[in-house]
Structure formats: C-alpha cells, structure tokens
Amino acid sequence: MSVRELVVLGTASQVPTRHRNHNGYLLRWDGEGILFDPGEGTQRQMVRAGAAAHDLNRICVTHFHGDHCLGLPGVIQRINLDKVPHEVTAHYPRSGQRFFDRLRYATAYRETVGVTEAPVAEDGVLARTAAYTLQARRLAHPVESFGYRLTEPDGRRMLPDRLAAHGVKGPDVGRLQREGSLGGVTLDDVSEVRRGQRFAFVMDTGLCDGVHALADGCDLLVIESTFLDEDEGLAVEHGHLTAGQAARVARDAGVRHLVLTHFSQRYSDPEEFERQARAAGFEGELTVARDLLRVPVPKRR
C-alpha cells in the first residue's frame, strides 16, 4: 500500500534538549524514503520510529551546521552495516564537500554499499523519477544552504459520468488511457487533470526568493520557525525565521498543511508557535512538530 507521510525524528535547533532531539526528518513517498538533515542521534531516533536503513533511498542535507548533519556518520555506517541492497544518493551543498567527506569517513568501517554523492551547486532539478521530481533552491543563511522540493507529476482523473455518457466502459477505459483516444473519444472528453502532490523542506534561512519558490502551492510544507516573533531581531541576525514569518510564507503560497519545527531551546511553550502562526493569518492545517510524530501528506482534493 502506498504511504506518503513525514516521520519527524528530531525538532531541536542548535542543541538537543531533554524532549527534543537534533533535527531529522524522514519523508516516506510510496516505496521510497528521503532522509532530510540527519542531526546527532538520528540513527537512534530511526529505531524508535520503526524506520530502518533499508527504508532510505536519498539523504538531503540543507547545510553543514552540526545540528543538520552530525548524524550522517552513524546513518551512513548503518547503511553499510545492514548492506542496503539499493543505491542511496546523498545531496548536499557542493561548497561543503570537505565536511561531507569528513562525516562520511569519520571512523573506520567496512564499505559494502556505494553511497552516490550528488552535490548541489545551484538552483534546479536534482532527480527525476516516475514518482517525483526533486529540486533544490538556494536559501539565505550565513553558510550556503539549499531547500528541497518534491513534485509529483500531474496525472489524469477519469470521470465516471463522462465515461458513461460516451459509452466507454470495461477494458476500453484502459485502452483510452494508454492511447489517448478511442473511437473518436479523447482522454480530455472523459477525464480531468489530477494535480500532482507537492512537498517542500525549508530549513535555516531568512526570508528570500528561495523560500517562497519552495513553498508555492505545497500540500505539505516543513519549515523552520526557530524564533517567536518578539525575537525577530535575533532571527534576522542569525539567518532564521520566526513563527509569524513562516506562517505568512505558507499563507501567501497557498500551503495546505504547515509543519513548524527547528525550535530554539529558549522556548518552553510550543503552543505559542501555533498561536503566532494563526495570528499571522495562516488558516490551513497546522502542526507544531514534536519528536516521533507522523504527519500524513494531505489527501488530494
């Protein structure tokens, strides 16, 4: 059965707390798994969440600050220990290649799996599969950082009333889908476009064009909200977003489900992030992330 969901492995910025692990997010997209920003402790959080190394097909690192990548050594070594039978591709800023090299070979271990390195140097498409297109956009942070966007190809939704009106039924429906027309009836006559689902992952950044481009029309947007609005000065100084800023981005982009995460340890009341996001005018589905939470991708309308 196809599963599309976000598994939250960690939600803390900079340092882990008693209740929040360093960053880590696993997107399950049908039969694939994409691991985003594996911070320290990610391997253990995967065990707690019931996720295995075999579930991983890609690793996407936004930037090389420790809370977003210190879990890479353990994850990569676990991939090799478990002898994952399929290719695992790693995306990360090319400017941080020296950091990736150090993390990949932080200790001695036996390499049994070829992790394919596919660094990111500019905005654009990173991969196209039958299930999705993966893109990267540059963000605004003191070190080079990229956000990621996954877009499912548009499909077609067959309309039973139109099929019946044109007398198309049984095996002829499949033929029409494959061939585009049948007996003078076209696919457009009996179907409509089914918009592909869209997911975006936006971590450490100030407001910039990349944030808005990544968020545009997303069904599920995972975005940092390190600070509350009263600390906007700190957010600007350190290249981060506030809860209100993140919510306004989602509001203006038409996001259906907003997931706020990457919280500073200075805050003890997570509900305040939700209050400020609502005050900023976001009316869609809203989740203030917590460790080990599972967030389904919204069903198509």
C-alpha positions, 0 to 999 in steps of 0.5 A: 500500500502506498504511504506518503507521510513525514516521520519527524525524528528530531525538532531541536535547533542548535542543541538537543534538549531533554524532549527534543532531539537534533533535527531529522526528518524522514519523508516516506513517498510510496516505496521510497524514503528521503532522509532530510538533515540527519542531526546527532542521534538520528540513527537512534531516533530511526529505531524508535520510529520503526524506520530502518536503513533499508527504508532510505533511498536519498539523504538531503542535507540543507547545510553543514551546521552540526545540528543538520548533519552530525548524524550522517556518520552513524546513518551512513555506517548503518547503511553499510552495516545492514548492506542496503541492497539499493543505491542511496544518493546523498545531496548536499551543498557542493561548497561543503564537500570537505565536511561531507567527506569528513562525516562520511569517513569519520571512523573506520568501517567496512564499505559494502554499499556505494553511497552516490554523492550528488552535490548541489551547486545551484538552483534546479532539478536534482532527480527525476523519477516516475514518482517525483521530481526533486529540486533544490533552491538556494536559501539565505543563511550565513553558510550556503544552504539549499531547500528541497522540493518534491513534485509529483507529476500531474496525472489524469482523473477519469470521470465516471459520468463522462465515461458513461455518457460516451459509452466507454466502459470495461477494458476500453477505459484502459485502452483510452488511457494508454492511447489517448483516444478511442473511437473518436473519444479523447482522454480530455472528453472523459477525464480531468487533470489530477494535480500532482502532490507537492512537498517542500523542506525549508530549513535555516534561512531568512526570508528570500526568493528561495523560500517562497519558490519552495513553498508555492502551492505545497500540500505539505510544507516543513519549515523552520520557525526557530524564533517567536516573533518578539525575537525577530531581531535575533532571527534576522541576525542569525539567518532564521525565521520566526513563527509569524514569518513562516506562517505568512510564507505558507499563507501567501503560497497557498500551503495546505498543511504547515509543519513548524519545527527547528525550535530554539531551546529558549522556548518552553511553550510550543503552543505559542508557535501555533498561536503566532502562526494563526495570528499571522493569518495562516488558516490551513492545517497546522502542526507544531512538530514534536519528536516521533510524530507522523504527519500524513501528506494531505489527501488530494482534493 
